[in-house]
Amino acid sequence: MSTGNPIGIDVSHYQGTINWPEVKSAGNSFVSIKATQYSSGYEYADYYTQNIQPARDAGLIAGGFHMLTGTDDGATQGNYFLSVAKPKKGDLLPMLDMEQASGGTPDQVVEAAQGWLQVVEAAVGKKPFIYTTATYWNQIGNPSGFENNPLWVAEYGVPSPSLPQGWSLYTIWQHSDTGQVDGISATVDLDIFNAPADVLNDFRV
């Protein structure tokens, strides 16, 4: 997929050891690294802490993401994320991952998301990304009030992604979950930014 717009990846502990200079040399501009899940004690939080600075040092615009848990208090999850991710000026905006694995009822998911977003936005001064799919958004009732957050949408094998209700455009599209990238031995999620490179700076802390 080649549009001339910046490309990037998102990773978690499943990607194992990463050679960040090779990832950068392969043409990637940005990365989001999983930092937390639940409200405390995420088993793989050290994967983020071990990789965020090397990713920055390689010249990538790097940030962290949190996998939402619908049954946990959202503000508590937000504070836990901030305690691990420690977003700093110049980082990619934090991302809230909302998908089937979130669990909980639709009302619980929406309430938890609102709490997380409020806490994290207050800390970084900008609205975080929401990562989701049109299908999942429909499953939780197409909630309103989130459409001003930049959308990181996932859909594979299509020429363009379906948008969740409320959004008229996406900011980042995760277009594959089986990508191959220099510097990473495992398959990896591939993402493309929906604007020229200079606009990517608007989505940094």
Rosetta blueprint (number, residue, H / E / L):
1 M L
2 S L
3 T L
4 G L
5 N L
6 P L
7 I E
8 G E
9 I E
10 D E
11 V E
12 S L
13 H H
14 Y H
15 Q H
16 G L
17 T L
18 I E
19 N L
20 W H
21 P H
22 E H
23 V H
24 K H
25 S H
26 A L
27 G L
28 N E
29 S E
30 F E
31 V E
32 S E
33 I E
34 K E
35 A E
36 T E
37 Q E
38 Y L
39 S L
40 S L
41 G L
42 Y L
43 E L
44 Y L
45 A H
46 D H
47 Y H
48 Y H
49 T H
50 Q H
51 N H
52 I H
53 Q H
54 P H
55 A H
56 R H
57 D H
58 A L
59 G L
60 L L
61 I E
62 A E
63 G E
64 G E
65 F E
66 H E
67 M E
68 L L
69 T L
70 G L
71 T L
72 D L
73 D L
74 G H
75 A H
76 T H
77 Q H
78 G H
79 N H
80 Y H
81 F H
82 L H
83 S H
84 V H
85 A H
86 K L
87 P L
88 K L
89 K L
90 G L
91 D L
92 L E
93 L L
94 P L
95 M E
96 L E
97 D E
98 M L
99 E L
100 Q H
101 A H
102 S H
103 G L
104 G L
105 T L
106 P H
107 D H
108 Q H
109 V H
110 V H
111 E H
112 A H
113 A H
114 Q H
115 G H
116 W H
117 L H
118 Q H
119 V H
120 V H
121 E H
122 A H
123 A H
124 V H
125 G L
126 K L
127 K L
128 P L
129 F E
130 I E
131 Y E
132 T E
133 T L
134 A H
135 T H
136 Y H
137 W H
138 N H
139 Q H
140 I L
141 G L
142 N L
143 P L
144 S L
145 G L
146 F L
147 E L
148 N L
149 N L
150 P L
151 L E
152 W E
153 V E
154 A E
155 E L
156 Y L
157 G L
158 V L
159 P L
160 S L
161 P L
162 S L
163 L L
164 P L
165 Q L
166 G L
167 W L
168 S L
169 L L
170 Y L
171 T L
172 I E
173 W E
174 Q E
175 H E
176 S E
177 D E
178 T E
179 G E
180 Q L
181 V L
182 D L
183 G L
184 I E
185 S L
186 A L
187 T L
188 V E
189 D E
190 L E
191 D E
192 I E
193 F E
194 N L
195 A L
196 P L
197 A H
198 D H
199 V H
200 L H
201 N H
202 D H
203 F H
204 R E
205 V L
